[in-house]
Amino acid sequence: SEHANYAATLLATCPPGAQRDIYRLRVQPGESRISRPHMPGTIEHVIISSGRARIGPTEQPVELGAGDYIRYSADREHIFEALEADTTAVMLIEQG
């Protein structure tokens, strides 16, 4: 219904011809997940659902909490480190 209490915010559009994979993550504190670079032009989008994490390029990660969003180039080494138990997130990997 057009009258429902509903709000939507566009966070990112998909470029023509891009492929997107979507993951639900549940991460525990401890050793950081360091990922090697993906194909050139790969972008990762992450929305933290609960908890806190350090995310992004290994040389410049950002600390995020529930409800926060980050987008970064994943064609260089990057990190996901949970800072709280049972941190959850949705990750979308976009390959163009």
N, CA, C and O atoms as a Tinker XYZ file with bonds, in Angstrom:
   384  protein
     1  N      0.832000   -1.182000    0.000000    73     2
     2  CA     0.000000    0.000000    0.000000    64     1     3
     3  C      0.874000    1.241000    0.000000    63     2     4     5
     4  O      1.912000    1.274000    0.661000    81     3
     5  N      0.466000    2.245000   -0.726000    73     3     6
     6  CA     1.193000    3.510000   -0.760000    64     5     7
     7  C      1.111000    4.250000    0.563000    63     6     8     9
     8  O      1.859000    5.204000    0.775000    81     7
     9  N      0.222000    3.835000    1.463000    73     7    10
    10  CA     0.032000    4.533000    2.727000    64     9    11
    11  C      0.704000    3.828000    3.899000    63    10    12    13
    12  O      0.537000    4.254000    5.042000    81    11
    13  N      1.453000    2.770000    3.649000    73    11    14
    14  CA     2.131000    2.034000    4.713000    64    13    15
    15  C      3.271000    2.866000    5.287000    63    14    16    17
    16  O      3.830000    3.718000    4.597000    81    15
    17  N      3.613000    2.622000    6.540000    73    15    18
    18  CA     4.743000    3.278000    7.187000    64    17    19
    19  C      6.008000    2.575000    6.711000    63    18    20    21
    20  O      6.466000    1.625000    7.346000    81    19
    21  N      6.576000    3.033000    5.600000    73    19    22
    22  CA     7.652000    2.334000    4.895000    64    21    23
    23  C      8.582000    3.377000    4.288000    63    22    24    25
    24  O      8.121000    4.297000    3.613000    81    23
    25  N      9.886000    3.244000    4.520000    73    23    26
    26  CA    10.857000    4.161000    3.933000    64    25    27
    27  C     11.960000    3.341000    3.279000    63    26    28    29
    28  O     12.417000    2.354000    3.856000    81    27
    29  N     12.388000    3.726000    2.103000    73    27    30
    30  CA    13.465000    3.056000    1.391000    64    29    31
    31  C     14.492000    4.100000    0.965000    63    30    32    33
    32  O     14.135000    5.174000    0.480000    81    31
    33  N     15.769000    3.775000    1.151000    73    31    34
    34  CA    16.856000    4.656000    0.760000    64    33    35
    35  C     17.781000    3.897000   -0.175000    63    34    36    37
    36  O     18.303000    2.845000    0.195000    81    35
    37  N     17.991000    4.406000   -1.366000    73    35    38
    38  CA    18.897000    3.796000   -2.326000    64    37    39
    39  C     20.326000    4.042000   -1.857000    63    38    40    41
    40  O     20.739000    5.194000   -1.723000    81    39
    41  N     21.084000    2.982000   -1.605000    73    39    42
    42  CA    22.473000    3.100000   -1.151000    64    41    43
    43  C     23.462000    3.053000   -2.312000    63    42    44    45
    44  O     24.493000    3.724000   -2.267000    81    43
    45  N     23.167000    2.280000   -3.340000    73    43    46
    46  CA    24.062000    2.173000   -4.486000    64    45    47
    47  C     23.294000    1.603000   -5.669000    63    46    48    49
    48  O     22.447000    0.725000   -5.510000    81    47
    49  N     23.598000    2.111000   -6.845000    73    47    50
    50  CA    22.995000    1.560000   -8.057000    64    49    51
    51  C     23.965000    0.567000   -8.684000    63    50    52    53
    52  O     25.168000    0.613000   -8.429000    81    51
    53  N     23.440000   -0.315000   -9.491000    73    51    54
    54  CA    24.259000   -1.329000  -10.149000    64    53    55
    55  C     24.591000   -0.860000  -11.560000    63    54    56    57
    56  O     23.686000   -0.565000  -12.340000    81    55
    57  N     25.883000   -0.787000  -11.901000    73    55    58
    58  CA    26.242000   -0.392000  -13.263000    64    57    59
    59  C     25.758000   -1.428000  -14.278000    63    58    60    61
    60  O     25.643000   -2.607000  -13.942000    81    59
    61  N     25.473000   -1.012000  -15.507000    73    59    62
    62  CA    25.057000   -1.960000  -16.541000    64    61    63
    63  C     26.098000   -3.059000  -16.712000    63    62    64    65
    64  O     27.298000   -2.785000  -16.741000    81    63
    65  N     25.641000   -4.293000  -16.823000    73    63    66
    66  CA    26.518000   -5.421000  -17.070000    64    65    67
    67  C     27.260000   -5.948000  -15.855000    63    66    68    69
    68  O     28.046000   -6.886000  -15.981000    81    67
    69  N     27.032000   -5.370000  -14.677000    73    67    70
    70  CA    27.728000   -5.837000  -13.475000    64    69    71
    71  C     27.049000   -7.089000  -12.924000    63    70    72    73
    72  O     25.853000   -7.309000  -13.115000    81    71
    73  N     27.842000   -7.894000  -12.242000    73    71    74
    74  CA    27.327000   -9.077000  -11.553000    64    73    75
    75  C     27.430000   -8.807000  -10.065000    63    74    76    77
    76  O     28.431000   -8.263000   -9.600000    81    75
    77  N     26.399000   -9.185000   -9.310000    73    75    78
    78  CA    26.404000   -8.987000   -7.866000    64    77    79
    79  C     26.137000  -10.296000   -7.149000    63    78    80    81
    80  O     25.239000  -11.053000   -7.516000    81    79
    81  N     26.934000  -10.549000   -6.117000    73    79    82
    82  CA    26.720000  -11.682000   -5.221000    64    81    83
    83  C     26.419000  -11.101000   -3.849000    63    82    84    85
    84  O     27.065000  -10.140000   -3.430000    81    83
    85  N     25.444000  -11.671000   -3.140000    73    83    86
    86  CA    25.041000  -11.166000   -1.825000    64    85    87
    87  C     25.281000  -12.243000   -0.783000    63    86    88    89
    88  O     24.909000  -13.401000   -0.970000    81    87
    89  N     25.913000  -11.844000    0.323000    73    87    90
    90  CA    26.232000  -12.759000    1.415000    64    89    91
    91  C     25.675000  -12.236000    2.728000    63    90    92    93
    92  O     25.641000  -11.026000    2.954000    81    91
    93  N     25.242000  -13.133000    3.586000    73    91    94
    94  CA    24.908000  -12.804000    4.971000    64    93    95
    95  C     26.072000  -13.311000    5.807000    63    94    96    97
    96  O     26.441000  -14.481000    5.702000    81    95
    97  N     26.658000  -12.451000    6.635000    73    95    98
    98  CA    27.825000  -12.802000    7.426000    64    97    99
    99  C     27.486000  -12.854000    8.911000    63    98   100   101
   100  O     26.680000  -12.062000    9.401000    81    99
   101  N     28.100000  -13.782000    9.616000    73    99   102
   102  CA    28.065000  -13.839000   11.073000    64   101   103
   103  C     29.511000  -14.064000   11.489000    63   102   104   105
   104  O     30.096000  -15.100000   11.174000    81   103
   105  N     30.088000  -13.100000   12.196000    73   103   106
   106  CA    31.520000  -13.087000   12.446000    64   105   107
   107  C     31.793000  -12.926000   13.941000    63   106   108   109
   108  O     31.106000  -12.177000   14.637000    81   107
   109  N     32.809000  -13.645000   14.418000    73   107   110
   110  CA    33.212000  -13.577000   15.821000    64   109   111
   111  C     34.546000  -12.834000   15.934000    63   110   112   113
   112  O     35.367000  -12.879000   15.019000    81   111
   113  N     34.754000  -12.150000   17.065000    73   111   114
   114  CA    36.057000  -11.504000   17.286000    64   113   115
   115  C     37.174000  -12.553000   17.295000    63   114   116   117
   116  O     36.931000  -13.736000   17.533000    81   115
   117  N     38.353000  -12.112000   17.041000    73   115   118
   118  CA    39.510000  -13.013000   16.985000    64   117   119
   119  C     40.374000  -12.594000   15.826000    63   118   120   121
   120  O     40.606000  -11.406000   15.605000    81   119
   121  N     40.853000  -13.575000   15.085000    73   119   122
   122  CA    41.716000  -13.271000   13.954000    64   121   123
   123  C     40.944000  -12.555000   12.850000    63   122   124   125
   124  O     39.839000  -12.962000   12.492000    81   123
   125  N     41.526000  -11.498000   12.320000    73   123   126
   126  CA    40.903000  -10.724000   11.237000    64   125   127
   127  C     40.843000  -11.542000    9.955000    63   126   128   129
   128  O     41.711000  -12.377000    9.704000    81   127
   129  N     39.827000  -11.303000    9.152000    73   127   130
   130  CA    39.716000  -11.918000    7.827000    64   129   131
   131  C     40.384000  -10.961000    6.840000    63   130   132   133
   132  O     39.848000   -9.896000    6.534000    81   131
   133  N     41.545000  -11.348000    6.354000    73   131   134
   134  CA    42.257000  -10.557000    5.351000    64   133   135
   135  C     42.000000  -11.222000    4.007000    63   134   136   137
   136  O     42.304000  -12.400000    3.823000    81   135
   137  N     41.439000  -10.464000    3.067000    73   135   138
   138  CA    41.132000  -11.003000    1.744000    64   137   139
   139  C     42.115000  -10.458000    0.721000    63   138   140   141
   140  O     42.433000   -9.269000    0.716000    81   139
   141  N     42.586000  -11.339000   -0.137000    73   139   142
   142  CA    43.458000  -10.926000   -1.239000    64   141   143
   143  C     42.640000  -10.094000   -2.221000    63   142   144   145
   144  O     41.412000  -10.174000   -2.228000    81   143
   145  N     43.307000   -9.303000   -3.044000    73   143   146
   146  CA    42.599000   -8.500000   -4.038000    64   145   147
   147  C     41.761000   -9.369000   -4.983000    63   146   148   149
   148  O     42.190000  -10.442000   -5.406000    81   147
   149  N     40.565000   -8.884000   -5.301000    73   147   150
   150  CA    39.709000   -9.530000   -6.300000    64   149   151
   151  C     40.040000   -8.958000   -7.677000    63   150   152   153
   152  O     40.986000   -8.182000   -7.820000    81   151
   153  N     39.268000   -9.337000   -8.677000    73   151   154
   154  CA    39.467000   -8.837000  -10.038000    64   153   155
   155  C     39.431000   -7.305000  -10.052000    63   154   156   157
   156  O     38.728000   -6.699000   -9.244000    81   155
   157  N     40.185000   -6.673000  -10.966000    73   155   158
   158  CA    40.142000   -5.212000  -11.075000    64   157   159
   159  C     38.706000   -4.711000  -11.244000    63   158   160   161
   160  O     37.920000   -5.288000  -11.995000    81   159
   161  N     38.380000   -3.640000  -10.541000    73   159   162
   162  CA    37.057000   -3.043000  -10.625000    64   161   163
   163  C     36.034000   -3.614000   -9.655000    63   162   164   165
   164  O     34.897000   -3.143000   -9.623000    81   163
   165  N     36.407000   -4.619000   -8.860000    73   163   166
   166  CA    35.474000   -5.218000   -7.912000    64   165   167
   167  C     35.216000   -4.260000   -6.750000    63   166   168   169
   168  O     36.147000   -3.682000   -6.188000    81   167
   169  N     33.948000   -4.104000   -6.402000    73   167   170
   170  CA    33.517000   -3.230000   -5.301000    64   169   171
   171  C     32.781000   -4.092000   -4.284000    63   170   172   173
   172  O     31.979000   -4.947000   -4.658000    81   171
   173  N     33.049000   -3.871000   -2.998000    73   171   174
   174  CA    32.286000   -4.535000   -1.942000    64   173   175
   175  C     31.446000   -3.486000   -1.219000    63   174   176   177
   176  O     31.903000   -2.379000   -0.934000    81   175
   177  N     30.202000   -3.870000   -0.931000    73   175   178
   178  CA    29.268000   -3.060000   -0.149000    64   177   179
   179  C     28.952000   -3.863000    1.105000    63   178   180   181
   180  O     28.644000   -5.050000    1.006000    81   179
   181  N     29.020000   -3.245000    2.281000    73   179   182
   182  CA    28.730000   -3.948000    3.532000    64   181   183
   183  C     27.811000   -3.085000    4.385000    63   182   184   185
   184  O     28.050000   -1.891000    4.567000    81   183
   185  N     26.754000   -3.709000    4.905000    73   183   186
   186  CA    25.858000   -3.077000    5.873000    64   185   187
   187  C     25.929000   -3.908000    7.147000    63   186   188   189
   188  O     25.654000   -5.107000    7.122000    81   187
   189  N     26.295000   -3.279000    8.260000    73   187   190
   190  CA    26.363000   -3.979000    9.537000    64   189   191
   191  C     24.952000   -4.078000   10.106000    63   190   192   193
   192  O     24.268000   -3.068000   10.271000    81   191
   193  N     24.527000   -5.297000   10.404000    73   191   194
   194  CA    23.197000   -5.521000   10.975000    64   193   195
   195  C     23.231000   -5.444000   12.498000    63   194   196   197
   196  O     22.335000   -4.868000   13.116000    81   195
   197  N     24.279000   -6.032000   13.107000    73   195   198
   198  CA    24.430000   -5.992000   14.565000    64   197   199
   199  C     25.902000   -6.097000   14.912000    63   198   200   201
   200  O     26.688000   -6.660000   14.149000    81   199
   201  N     26.278000   -5.557000   16.064000    73   199   202
   202  CA    27.665000   -5.607000   16.504000    64   201   203
   203  C     28.487000   -4.472000   15.931000    63   202   204   205
   204  O     27.953000   -3.446000   15.508000    81   203
   205  N     29.806000   -4.674000   15.924000    73   203   206
   206  CA    30.757000   -3.683000   15.407000    64   205   207
   207  C     31.870000   -4.411000   14.676000    63   206   208   209
   208  O     32.194000   -5.554000   14.999000    81   207
   209  N     32.460000   -3.734000   13.678000    73   207   210
   210  CA    33.539000   -4.341000   12.904000    64   209   211
   211  C     34.447000   -3.272000   12.314000    63   210   212   213
   212  O     34.041000   -2.128000   12.113000    81   211
   213  N     35.693000   -3.673000   12.041000    73   211   214
   214  CA    36.630000   -2.850000   11.254000    64   213   215
   215  C     36.645000   -3.449000    9.857000    63   214   216   217
   216  O     36.885000   -4.643000    9.678000    81   215
   217  N     36.382000   -2.591000    8.865000    73   215   218
   218  CA    36.182000   -3.073000    7.497000    64   217   219
   219  C     36.832000   -2.115000    6.507000    63   218   220   221
   220  O     36.889000   -0.908000    6.742000    81   219
   221  N     37.321000   -2.665000    5.398000    73   219   222
   222  CA    37.810000   -1.844000    4.300000    64   221   223
   223  C     39.204000   -2.228000    3.878000    63   222   224   225
   224  O     39.704000   -3.286000    4.262000    81   223
   225  N     39.847000   -1.369000    3.081000    73   223   226
   226  CA    41.221000   -1.637000    2.666000    64   225   227
   227  C     42.108000   -1.791000    3.903000    63   226   228   229
   228  O     41.949000   -1.048000    4.872000    81   227
   229  N     43.042000   -2.749000    3.879000    73   227   230
   230  CA    43.858000   -3.029000    5.069000    64   229   231
   231  C     44.645000   -1.809000    5.521000    63   230   232   233
   232  O     44.925000   -1.669000    6.712000    81   231
   233  N     45.006000   -0.927000    4.605000    73   231   234
   234  CA    45.784000    0.254000    4.998000    64   233   235
   235  C     44.912000    1.370000    5.578000    63   234   236   237
   236  O     45.440000    2.343000    6.117000    81   235
   237  N     43.576000    1.242000    5.473000    73   235   238
   238  CA    42.706000    2.309000    5.971000    64   237   239
   239  C     41.309000    1.776000    6.315000    63   238   240   241
   240  O     40.319000    2.257000    5.763000    81   239
   241  N     41.213000    0.778000    7.228000    73   239   242
   242  CA    39.882000    0.262000    7.590000    64   241   243
   243  C     39.097000    1.282000    8.416000    63   242   244   245
   244  O     39.666000    2.209000    8.994000    81   243
   245  N     37.789000    1.091000    8.457000    73   243   246
   246  CA    36.878000    1.981000    9.180000    64   245   247
   247  C     36.102000    1.161000   10.196000    63   246   248   249
   248  O     35.711000    0.031000    9.903000    81   247
   249  N     35.871000    1.705000   11.384000    73   247   250
   250  CA    35.059000    1.017000   12.383000    64   249   251
   251  C     33.595000    1.380000   12.164000    63   250   252   253
   252  O     33.235000    2.555000   12.087000    81   251
   253  N     32.757000    0.346000   12.064000    73   251   254
   254  CA    31.330000    0.527000   11.806000    64   253   255
   255  C     30.512000   -0.181000   12.868000    63   254   256   257
   256  O     30.964000   -1.155000   13.470000    81   255
   257  N     29.290000    0.321000   13.097000    73   255   258
   258  CA    28.350000   -0.300000   14.018000    64   257   259
   259  C     27.039000   -0.600000   13.310000    63   258   260   261
   260  O     26.895000   -0.354000   12.112000    81   259
   261  N     26.093000   -1.131000   14.057000    73   259   262
   262  CA    24.795000   -1.529000   13.493000    64   261   263
   263  C     24.167000   -0.381000   12.712000    63   262   264   265
   264  O     24.067000    0.742000   13.204000    81   263
   265  N     23.747000   -0.682000   11.490000    73   263   266
   266  CA    23.106000    0.297000   10.621000    64   265   267
   267  C     24.066000    1.043000    9.715000    63   266   268   269
   268  O     23.623000    1.753000    8.812000    81   267
   269  N     25.370000    0.906000    9.928000    73   267   270
   270  CA    26.352000    1.606000    9.097000    64   269   271
   271  C     26.586000    0.865000    7.783000    63   270   272   273
   272  O     26.412000   -0.350000    7.687000    81   271
   273  N     26.989000    1.641000    6.775000    73   271   274
   274  CA    27.235000    1.134000    5.417000    64   273   275
   275  C     28.610000    1.598000    4.958000    63   274   276   277
   276  O     29.024000    2.720000    5.247000    81   275
   277  N     29.316000    0.730000    4.241000    73   275   278
   278  CA    30.585000    1.100000    3.618000    64   277   279
   279  C     30.640000    0.493000    2.226000    63   278   280   281
   280  O     30.080000   -0.572000    1.967000    81   279
   281  N     31.329000    1.200000    1.338000    73   279   282
   282  CA    31.582000    0.750000   -0.029000    64   281   283
   283  C     33.064000    0.988000   -0.270000    63   282   284   285
   284  O     33.564000    2.076000    0.016000    81   283
   285  N     33.787000   -0.017000   -0.794000    73   283   286
   286  CA    35.215000    0.158000   -1.030000    64   285   287
   287  C     35.665000   -0.718000   -2.193000    63   286   288   289
   288  O     35.014000   -1.704000   -2.537000    81   287
   289  N     36.788000   -0.338000   -2.786000    73   287   290
   290  CA    37.390000   -1.125000   -3.864000    64   289   291
   291  C     37.975000   -2.386000   -3.262000    63   290   292   293
   292  O     38.780000   -2.324000   -2.333000    81   291
   293  N     37.575000   -3.521000   -3.787000    73   291   294
   294  CA    38.056000   -4.806000   -3.282000    64   293   295
   295  C     39.112000   -5.407000   -4.206000    63   294   296   297
   296  O     39.436000   -6.590000   -4.107000    81   295
   297  N     39.648000   -4.574000   -5.111000    73   295   298
   298  CA    40.707000   -5.054000   -5.988000    64   297   299
   299  C     42.086000   -4.766000   -5.394000    63   298   300   301
   300  O     43.098000   -4.733000   -6.094000    81   299
   301  N     42.085000   -4.561000   -4.085000    73   299   302
   302  CA    43.316000   -4.505000   -3.288000    64   301   303
   303  C     43.022000   -5.213000   -1.967000    63   302   304   305
   304  O     41.858000   -5.436000   -1.632000    81   303
   305  N     44.052000   -5.563000   -1.224000    73   303   306
   306  CA    43.859000   -6.319000    0.014000    64   305   307
   307  C     42.899000   -5.570000    0.948000    63   306   308   309
   308  O     42.987000   -4.352000    1.101000    81   307
   309  N     41.966000   -6.338000    1.581000    73   307   310
   310  CA    40.980000   -5.714000    2.459000    64   309   311
   311  C     40.699000   -6.604000    3.666000    63   310   312   313
   312  O     41.065000   -7.779000    3.687000    81   311
   313  N     40.040000   -6.020000    4.673000    73   311   314
   314  CA    39.891000   -6.669000    5.969000    64   313   315
   315  C     38.441000   -6.618000    6.450000    63   314   316   317
   316  O     37.701000   -5.682000    6.151000    81   315
   317  N     38.058000   -7.653000    7.205000    73   315   318
   318  CA    36.813000   -7.647000    7.987000    64   317   319
   319  C     37.195000   -8.218000    9.348000    63   318   320   321
   320  O     37.587000   -9.380000    9.452000    81   319
   321  N     37.081000   -7.397000   10.389000    73   319   322
   322  CA    37.429000   -7.821000   11.744000    64   321   323
   323  C     36.265000   -7.514000   12.680000    63   322   324   325
   324  O     35.949000   -6.347000   12.912000    81   323
   325  N     35.625000   -8.549000   13.218000    73   323   326
   326  CA    34.546000   -8.351000   14.182000    64   325   327
   327  C     35.123000   -7.802000   15.485000    63   326   328   329
   328  O     36.150000   -8.283000   15.965000    81   327
   329  N     34.462000   -6.799000   16.053000    73   327   330
   330  CA    34.886000   -6.206000   17.320000    64   329   331
   331  C     33.956000   -6.594000   18.463000    63   330   332   333
   332  O     34.255000   -6.326000   19.627000    81   331
   333  N     32.824000   -7.227000   18.134000    73   331   334
   334  CA    31.866000   -7.718000   19.124000    64   333   335
   335  C     31.423000   -9.121000   18.724000    63   334   336   337
   336  O     31.422000   -9.473000   17.544000    81   335
   337  N     31.046000   -9.917000   19.727000    73   335   338
   338  CA    30.553000  -11.270000   19.461000    64   337   339
   339  C     29.295000  -11.219000   18.600000    63   338   340   341
   340  O     28.473000  -10.311000   18.728000    81   339
   341  N     29.163000  -12.203000   17.729000    73   339   342
   342  CA    27.982000  -12.356000   16.875000    64   341   343
   343  C     27.693000  -11.128000   16.023000    63   342   344   345
   344  O     26.535000  -10.754000   15.837000    81   343
   345  N     28.742000  -10.506000   15.509000    73   343   346
   346  CA    28.549000   -9.392000   14.573000    64   345   347
   347  C     27.946000   -9.953000   13.294000    63   346   348   349
   348  O     28.430000  -10.953000   12.764000    81   347
   349  N     26.897000   -9.317000   12.797000    73   347   350
   350  CA    26.260000   -9.765000   11.564000    64   349   351
   351  C     26.252000   -8.641000   10.545000    63   350   352   353
   352  O     26.210000   -7.461000   10.894000    81   351
   353  N     26.293000   -9.031000    9.274000    73   351   354
   354  CA    26.333000   -8.046000    8.203000    64   353   355
   355  C     25.798000   -8.660000    6.915000    63   354   356   357
   356  O     25.712000   -9.880000    6.777000    81   355
   357  N     25.446000   -7.803000    5.995000    73   355   358
   358  CA    25.129000   -8.210000    4.626000    64   357   359
   359  C     26.231000   -7.621000    3.743000    63   358   360   361
   360  O     26.511000   -6.423000    3.791000    81   359
   361  N     26.852000   -8.490000    2.932000    73   359   362
   362  CA    27.904000   -8.058000    2.028000    64   361   363
   363  C     27.471000   -8.326000    0.591000    63   362   364   365
   364  O     26.986000   -9.405000    0.252000    81   363
   365  N     27.659000   -7.327000   -0.223000    73   363   366
   366  CA    27.347000   -7.445000   -1.644000    64   365   367
   367  C     28.639000   -7.211000   -2.407000    63   366   368   369
   368  O     29.274000   -6.169000   -2.248000    81   367
   369  N     29.034000   -8.171000   -3.233000    73   367   370
   370  CA    30.242000   -8.040000   -4.045000    64   369   371
   371  C     29.813000   -7.791000   -5.486000    63   370   372   373
   372  O     29.071000   -8.574000   -6.078000    81   371
   373  N     30.293000   -6.695000   -6.025000    73   371   374
   374  CA    29.917000   -6.236000   -7.377000    64   373   375
   375  C     31.127000   -6.354000   -8.295000    63   374   376   377
   376  O     32.177000   -5.760000   -8.050000    81   375
   377  N     30.955000   -7.129000   -9.348000    73   375   378
   378  CA    32.025000   -7.291000  -10.341000    64   377   379
   379  C     31.548000   -6.742000  -11.659000    63   378   380   381
   380  O     30.516000   -7.161000  -12.184000    81   379
   381  N     32.301000   -5.799000  -12.194000    73   379   382
   382  CA    31.869000   -5.131000  -13.412000    64   381   383
   383  C     32.545000   -5.612000  -14.648000    63   382   384
   384  O     32.260000   -5.120000  -15.739000    81   383
